[in-house]
Amino acid sequence: MDITLCLNSRDDELLSAVAEGDHDAFAEIYDRFAPYVFGRASDEAADSAGAYEMARSVFLDFWRQAPRLDRAKENVADWLFASARPHTA
């Protein structure tokens, strides 16, 4: 997906592109939501390093899960924010 198209795309369109392995679409999702995901992670983590790691994990999980997400039902923001919580090993 062309970066200009990414900027003008809806979240569900970007999700479809990410599911197909589109790095530009993933970068746009990251740019749109990273501040909010990091903020949510900061509320949950003990320190900024923990928040950074949690936010990184959320976006990595999103990249890996995108092909399996129901693009008709999933809301990107909801998925990311729900995932920005402590992960237990």
N, C-alpha and C positions, 0 to 999 in steps of 0.2 A: 504494500500500500504506500503510495506516495505520501510524504510527510505533510504536504498541503492538504491532501484528502483526510489525513488523520486529524488535523486540527479542526476540520469541519464535520467530522463523523460523530454519530451518536455512540454512546457507550456500547450498545448491543452490536453495532457494526464493528467496533473495535474488538469486542470479544470474539466475534466470528473470525476476524483477521488473526488475532492472537492464537486462536485454536488451530489455525493453519500454519502457525510458526512465524508470523510476521513480526519482526523485531521493531519496526517503526510503530506499529500499532501498540505493541507492548510499551514502548517508550512514551507514547502519548498517554496511555493509561497511568503509567508511573507518574508522569508530570502532573496529571490531573489530580491524582489521589494521594501521592506520597506525603504531602504535608498533613493531611487529615489522618492517614494511617499512622504516621509517626506520632502525631498528637494523641491518638487513642492509645498507642503502645506506651507512650510516656506516662499516661494515666495508670497503666497497669504494671509497668516495670519499676524496679527499685532505683535505677539510675539511667543516664542517657545511653550508656553502652548497651544495657539490656534492652532499652527501647529501640535502638538502632538494629540490634540483632533480631528482635521480634518483627520489626517492619521489614527487614530484609527477608526473613523467613516467610512472611505473608506474601510478598511479591514473587518469591521463588515458588511457593505453593501454587499461586495463581497461574504462573507460567506452565507449571506441570499439570494442573487440573483443567486448564482451559479447554482442551479437546474433549473432555468428558462432561463439561457443564452443559446444561440444557439452555441453549441460547434463546429459546422462546420464553423461558421462565426465570432465568437468573438475572439478577440486577447486580451489575459489577460493584457498585458502591456498597450495597448491602453485604455482598460476599466478602469484600475486602475488610470492611469494618467489623464484621462478625469474626473474621479470622484474626484480627489484631487483639489477641488476648494471650495470656501466658500459654506456652506450649509445654506440655510435660513430656518427658522422654520415657 
